[in-house]
């Protein structure tokens, strides 16, 4: 019931036109943190297109998620500077420490892990971002220290 009210509040700022689809998807994701399947069905009805069309648009753009992200959203920069300075190894250590792969969320929804094209902090590379906070000059050792508690089920 609460989700229905939240979705209706999002729809209230739109007219229900097909050309609003991407903006509606963005707004729904901002509200829920991802695109729930029921919301996708309701969006299709709202803009008057088949559900498959909404799904096709949402899967085309990498900005959209179909599962909730964790309370700690970790993004590993894969830009050139970060890559050259060890980002692939940092990602590998994070996957091992958290017990998940890129694009996944831990079962307790404490952590989500993804890569991004560039964080925009090349002079501080390699970088990760945790909940919109940049952590600079990372190394496999720093990652192990910072997220080692996650492997034991403790919050960081």
C-alpha positions, 0 to 999 in steps of 0.5 A: 500500500505504501509503495502504491502511494509512493508510485502515485506521487511520482506519477503525479508530476507526469502526464503519462506520455511515452516520451516521459518514460526515461524520466519516469524510470529515473524518478521511480528509481530515485524513490525506491533505489531500484526499479521494482517489477510491479512498478515497471508494470504500472509504468507501462500502463501509465504511459500506455506501452507494453511492459516489454517496451518499458523493460527494453528501455530500462535494460538498455541504460546501465543507470537502471537497477532491478534489485535493491542496492545495499546500505553501503554502495561501493563503486570502483572507478575503472577510468584509465588512471585508476585502472593503470594504478590498480583498480582491477586488483582493488575490485578483486579484493573487494569481491573476495572481502564482501563475498559478492561479484561486481553488480551484486548485493550481499544477502543482508543488503549491507553492501552493493558493489559495482564499477563506474566509468570514472569517479572524476578524481583522477589525481587521487587514483585509484579511487572507490566511492562509498555512499557518495564519499570518495576514498582515494589512493586505495590499495589492495591492503587498504581495501582489506583493512577497510572491508575486512570486517565485512567478511566477518559480518561486522559493519564498517 
